[in-house]
Amino acid sequence: MTLDPRTDQARALFVSGNAHAEAGRVDEAAADYEAALALVPGRASVMGNLGLMRFHQQRWADAVELLAEAARQDTGMALTRAIALLRMNRLEEGLAALDQTLALDDRVAEAWSQRGHLMRETGHLQEAARCYRQALDCGASEALHRYYLAAVQDVPDPPAPPEAYAQSLFDDYADDFQDHLVHTLRYTAHETLLRPLLDAGRRFGQVLDLGCGTGLCGRLIAPLADAVDGVDIAPAMVAQARASGAYRRVDEAGLLEWLRADGRPADLVVAADVFIYTGPLASVFEAVVPRLNPGGLLAFSVEQADAGRDLQLRPSLRYAHGRGSVEQLAAAHRLAVQALWEAPIRQDQGKPLMGWYVILRREA
């Protein structure tokens, strides 16, 4: 019996692709799987592995098609296909694919978590809470999922966010962050916050840019500063901020640990649209105020909480703060309110999302 040499070639390419995939060489693995599939068209195992590589290459449509057959029997393939559909905003199909995954194995924590996110983002908050509880029962991250639960249950005293959440969020978002924020969401917080300082023309010695992102604030304030230092928790954001040329240095660290570790005083501390991800502000003020020189300024923006609320964690997974709570914190830390006004931060579903803009001054 003579074996088809193409089968042996395909097998060798498949094995080589597996080696590349295990080593994290996604493009090389994809090339091997694609060559193998050309030799043995329709082979489910090859299609599945190529589908996984296409997913990692963010080629969502290719991944969905290639994973269709393998997803019928393999929970990992089914979940990956579901996430690819969600990335394409094909929400009904994504929900069906998540349910297909859970029909194969209802103990897949990530499938419950993804289902919870979909329910949260589409306004089905009770169902989202159920999914997050199921994810917890299946061993999902306790800290993250208690945070998600708080967001869909509007608890009166929401917890601070897990550090891993902000880091993963902004690392995933970094490549498209600035364009999406400014052009799609019509984000203006950095300009609105800094405009009074730019118009006044005051020069600052040392500026600290908290949660600097890609450097939107740094580029605006740099002409009025002797030095601007930035910090961000997401490595991809740090890389872009460094490349902007606006900063003397940009550190990759958590905001509070960074403030506490370096005691050099500052003349201006800026946090544009940052505290919406930090939650309670008491510990932030405790860390920031000792860093301010006499006469130094703390300038920040926050989303507006509902009337009568000091702090809310919304289904968007962003915190909103009340004006009264900000004023109380300022008074407690002997910071004078130099300016406090309301204005839009960005667009949210076609409507302006309102925020508080605050400039506080440390008295001499």
matplotlib code that plots the C-alpha trace (Angstrom):
import matplotlib.pyplot as plt

x = [0.0, 1.4, 0.9, 0.1, 3.3, 1.2, -0.1, 3.4, 4.3, 1.2, 1.9, 5.5, 4.1, 1.5, 4.2, 6.4, 3.4, 2.8, 6.4, 6.1, 2.8, 4.2, 7.1, 4.8, 5.8, 2.3, 3.1, 5.4, 2.9, 0.1, 2.3, 3.0, -0.7, -1.8, 0.7, -0.5, -4.1, -3.3, -2.1, -5.0, -8.0, -10.8, -8.7, -10.4, -7.3, -5.3, -8.2, -8.7, -5.0, -4.9, -8.0, -6.3, -3.4, -5.7, -7.4, -4.0, -3.3, -6.7, -8.0, -11.4, -13.4, -10.9, -10.8, -14.6, -14.7, -11.7, -12.9, -16.5, -16.0, -13.6, -15.9, -18.6, -16.5, -13.7, -14.5, -11.3, -12.0, -15.7, -14.7, -12.1, -14.6, -17.2, -14.7, -13.8, -17.5, -17.8, -14.7, -16.5, -19.6, -21.6, -23.3, -26.2, -23.8, -21.3, -23.9, -25.0, -21.3, -20.8, -23.9, -22.5, -19.3, -21.2, -23.3, -20.1, -18.8, -20.7, -17.7, -15.7, -15.2, -14.1, -17.2, -19.4, -17.2, -17.5, -21.2, -21.4, -19.6, -21.9, -25.0, -23.5, -22.7, -26.2, -27.9, -29.1, -27.6, -29.4, -28.3, -24.8, -24.7, -25.8, -23.1, -20.4, -21.5, -21.3, -17.8, -16.8, -18.3, -16.1, -12.9, -12.6, -10.6, -12.3, -11.0, -12.0, -15.4, -16.4, -15.5, -17.7, -20.5, -20.3, -20.6, -23.8, -25.4, -24.7, -23.5, -23.4, -19.7, -17.9, -14.5, -11.3, -10.5, -8.0, -4.7, -4.8, -8.0, -6.6, -3.3, -5.0, -7.6, -5.1, -2.6, -5.2, -6.4, -3.1, -2.6, -6.0, -6.3, -5.6, -7.4, -10.5, -10.6, -10.2, -11.9, -14.6, -15.5, -14.7, -12.7, -11.8, -10.9, -7.2, -7.8, -10.7, -8.7, -5.5, -7.0, -7.1, -3.5, -2.4, -4.3, -2.8, 0.7, 2.1, 5.3, 5.8, 9.1, 8.1, 4.9, 3.6, 1.2, -0.7, -2.0, -0.3, -1.6, -0.1, 0.9, -2.1, -1.6, 2.2, 2.3, 0.0, 1.7, 5.4, 5.9, 5.1, 7.2, 10.8, 10.2, 7.3, 7.4, 4.7, 3.4, 1.1, 0.4, 0.1, 3.4, 2.0, 0.9, 4.3, 6.0, 3.9, 4.2, 8.0, 8.0, 6.0, 9.1, 7.0, 8.4, 11.7, 10.8, 7.8, 7.6, 5.6, 3.9, 0.7, -0.3, -0.2, 3.0, 4.7, 3.6, 4.7, 8.0, 9.4, 9.3, 10.4, 8.0, 6.0, 4.4, 1.6, 0.0, -2.3, -4.8, -7.1, -9.8, -7.7, -9.6, -12.6, -10.5, -9.1, -12.4, -12.2, -10.0, -8.9, -5.8, -5.0, -5.1, -3.0, -0.3, -0.5, -0.7, 2.7, 4.2, 2.9, 5.0, 3.4, 1.2, 1.3, -1.7, -3.6, -5.7, -8.0, -11.3, -13.9, -17.2, -20.2, -22.1, -25.8, -27.3, -26.8, -24.1, -20.5, -19.1, -20.6, -19.2, -21.2, -21.8, -19.2, -16.7, -15.8, -16.3, -18.3, -17.7, -19.9, -18.9, -19.5, -17.1, -14.4, -14.9, -14.8, -11.5, -10.0, -11.0, -9.7, -6.2, -6.2, -6.4, -8.1, -10.5, -9.0, -11.6, -14.3, -16.7, -18.7, -18.2, -18.4, -15.6, -16.5, -19.4, -21.3, -23.7, -24.0, -24.6, -22.1, -20.8, -20.5, -17.6, -16.3, -13.1, -11.1, -8.0, -6.9, -4.1, -1.9, -1.7, 1.6]
y = [0.0, 3.4, 6.3, 9.7, 11.7, 14.8, 13.3, 12.8, 16.4, 17.7, 15.8, 17.2, 20.7, 20.2, 19.0, 22.0, 24.3, 22.9, 23.6, 27.2, 27.6, 26.3, 28.7, 31.6, 32.1, 32.7, 33.8, 30.9, 28.5, 29.9, 29.6, 25.9, 25.1, 26.9, 24.9, 21.7, 22.6, 23.1, 19.5, 18.0, 20.3, 20.1, 18.3, 19.4, 19.3, 21.5, 23.9, 24.2, 25.0, 27.5, 29.0, 29.5, 31.3, 33.5, 34.4, 35.5, 37.4, 39.2, 37.9, 37.3, 36.3, 33.8, 32.4, 32.0, 30.1, 27.8, 27.0, 26.1, 22.3, 21.9, 24.0, 21.3, 19.0, 21.0, 23.5, 25.5, 25.9, 26.7, 29.4, 31.0, 31.1, 32.7, 35.4, 36.1, 36.6, 39.1, 40.9, 41.4, 42.7, 39.8, 39.6, 37.2, 34.7, 35.2, 34.5, 31.3, 30.2, 30.8, 28.7, 26.1, 26.1, 25.7, 22.9, 21.0, 21.8, 24.0, 24.4, 26.6, 29.7, 32.0, 31.2, 32.3, 35.4, 36.3, 35.7, 38.0, 40.7, 40.5, 40.6, 43.6, 45.5, 45.0, 46.1, 42.7, 43.3, 40.5, 37.9, 39.4, 38.9, 35.3, 34.6, 36.2, 34.1, 31.0, 32.0, 32.3, 28.9, 27.5, 29.0, 32.4, 35.2, 36.2, 39.8, 40.5, 38.9, 40.5, 43.8, 42.8, 41.9, 45.2, 47.0, 45.4, 45.5, 49.3, 48.6, 51.6, 51.2, 49.8, 48.2, 49.5, 47.7, 44.9, 46.1, 43.4, 44.8, 48.2, 46.8, 44.2, 46.8, 49.4, 47.0, 45.5, 49.0, 50.8, 50.5, 52.2, 54.1, 57.7, 57.6, 55.9, 58.1, 61.4, 60.8, 58.2, 59.1, 62.8, 62.7, 66.2, 65.8, 66.5, 69.7, 70.9, 70.2, 71.9, 74.8, 77.2, 76.4, 76.9, 80.2, 81.5, 80.8, 79.8, 77.9, 74.7, 73.2, 69.6, 68.0, 64.6, 63.0, 60.2, 57.5, 59.2, 56.8, 57.6, 61.1, 63.4, 65.5, 65.4, 66.9, 69.8, 70.7, 70.1, 73.7, 75.1, 72.7, 72.2, 68.5, 66.1, 62.6, 60.1, 56.8, 54.2, 50.6, 49.3, 48.5, 49.2, 52.7, 53.4, 52.6, 55.1, 57.8, 57.4, 57.6, 60.9, 62.8, 64.9, 63.3, 63.2, 59.8, 57.4, 54.6, 51.4, 51.1, 51.3, 54.8, 54.6, 52.6, 55.1, 58.1, 56.6, 55.4, 58.7, 61.7, 64.4, 67.4, 68.6, 71.9, 70.3, 66.8, 66.0, 63.1, 63.4, 60.8, 58.5, 58.4, 56.8, 53.6, 54.0, 54.3, 55.7, 58.8, 59.0, 56.9, 58.9, 62.2, 60.8, 59.9, 63.0, 65.8, 65.2, 65.4, 68.9, 72.0, 74.9, 76.6, 73.4, 72.3, 69.0, 69.0, 66.1, 65.1, 62.5, 61.3, 62.8, 60.5, 60.5, 63.1, 62.2, 59.7, 60.1, 57.1, 54.7, 51.8, 51.7, 48.8, 50.5, 49.4, 53.1, 55.0, 58.2, 60.7, 63.2, 66.9, 67.0, 64.1, 65.9, 69.1, 67.2, 65.5, 68.8, 70.4, 67.4, 67.8, 71.6, 72.1, 75.2, 74.9, 77.0, 75.9, 73.3, 73.1, 70.6, 69.8, 66.8, 64.3, 62.3, 60.8, 57.8, 56.2, 59.5, 61.6, 63.8, 62.1, 64.8, 65.2, 67.3, 69.2, 70.1, 72.2, 72.3, 74.3, 73.4, 76.4, 77.8]
z = [0.0, -1.0, 1.3, -0.1, 0.5, 1.0, 4.2, 5.6, 4.6, 6.2, 9.4, 9.5, 9.0, 11.7, 14.2, 13.3, 13.7, 17.2, 18.2, 17.0, 18.8, 22.1, 21.8, 21.2, 17.5, 16.2, 12.7, 12.1, 13.5, 11.3, 8.2, 8.9, 9.7, 6.5, 4.4, 6.1, 5.4, 1.7, 1.6, 3.5, 3.0, 5.6, 8.2, 11.5, 13.7, 11.3, 10.8, 14.6, 15.3, 12.4, 13.8, 17.2, 15.5, 13.5, 16.8, 18.2, 15.0, 15.6, 12.3, 13.9, 10.8, 9.7, 13.3, 13.4, 10.2, 10.9, 14.4, 13.5, 13.2, 16.1, 18.3, 18.1, 20.4, 22.0, 24.7, 24.2, 20.5, 21.2, 23.7, 21.4, 18.6, 20.9, 21.9, 18.3, 17.5, 20.3, 19.1, 15.8, 17.6, 16.4, 19.8, 19.2, 17.5, 20.3, 22.9, 21.1, 20.9, 24.6, 25.3, 23.0, 25.1, 28.3, 26.9, 26.3, 29.8, 32.3, 34.5, 32.1, 34.3, 31.4, 29.4, 32.3, 32.8, 29.1, 29.2, 32.2, 30.4, 27.4, 29.7, 31.5, 28.4, 27.0, 30.1, 31.5, 34.9, 36.9, 34.4, 34.4, 38.2, 37.8, 35.3, 37.5, 40.4, 38.3, 37.2, 40.8, 41.6, 38.8, 40.2, 38.4, 40.0, 43.3, 43.2, 39.6, 39.8, 43.1, 41.4, 38.4, 40.7, 42.5, 39.1, 38.2, 41.7, 42.4, 45.9, 48.2, 49.2, 46.1, 46.4, 44.8, 41.5, 41.3, 39.9, 37.2, 35.7, 34.8, 33.5, 31.2, 30.1, 28.9, 27.6, 25.2, 24.4, 23.9, 20.1, 19.3, 22.6, 21.5, 18.1, 19.6, 22.6, 20.8, 17.5, 18.2, 21.8, 21.3, 24.5, 25.7, 29.4, 29.0, 27.1, 29.3, 32.5, 31.4, 29.5, 32.6, 33.4, 29.8, 29.5, 32.8, 31.5, 34.9, 34.6, 36.7, 37.8, 38.3, 36.9, 37.7, 35.2, 36.9, 34.6, 31.7, 29.1, 25.7, 26.8, 25.9, 29.0, 28.9, 25.4, 26.4, 29.6, 28.6, 27.1, 30.6, 32.6, 33.4, 33.7, 33.3, 34.8, 34.1, 35.5, 34.1, 35.0, 31.5, 29.7, 26.3, 27.4, 29.0, 25.8, 23.8, 26.4, 26.3, 22.6, 22.7, 23.8, 26.3, 29.5, 31.3, 32.5, 32.4, 35.0, 34.8, 38.2, 40.2, 41.0, 44.8, 45.1, 42.7, 44.7, 48.0, 46.7, 45.4, 47.7, 45.3, 45.5, 42.6, 41.5, 39.6, 39.7, 36.9, 36.7, 33.7, 33.6, 35.8, 39.1, 37.3, 37.5, 41.1, 43.0, 46.5, 46.6, 50.3, 49.8, 46.6, 48.4, 51.3, 48.8, 46.6, 49.1, 50.7, 47.2, 46.5, 47.1, 48.9, 46.3, 44.2, 42.3, 42.0, 38.8, 38.0, 36.4, 37.5, 36.2, 37.9, 40.4, 40.6, 42.9, 46.6, 45.9, 46.9, 44.9, 42.4, 40.5, 37.3, 34.9, 32.6, 35.3, 35.8, 39.1, 39.4, 42.2, 43.9, 44.1, 47.8, 48.5, 46.5, 48.4, 51.7, 50.8, 49.8, 53.1, 55.1, 53.4, 53.6, 49.9, 48.6, 45.7, 43.0, 40.4, 40.2, 37.2, 35.2, 31.5, 29.2, 29.4, 26.2, 24.3, 25.7, 23.3, 21.4, 24.5, 26.5, 29.6, 32.2, 34.6, 37.4, 36.7, 39.8, 40.5, 44.1, 45.6, 48.6, 50.9, 51.8]

ax = plt.figure().add_subplot(projection="3d")
ax.plot(x, y, z, "-o")
ax.set_aspect("equal")
plt.show()
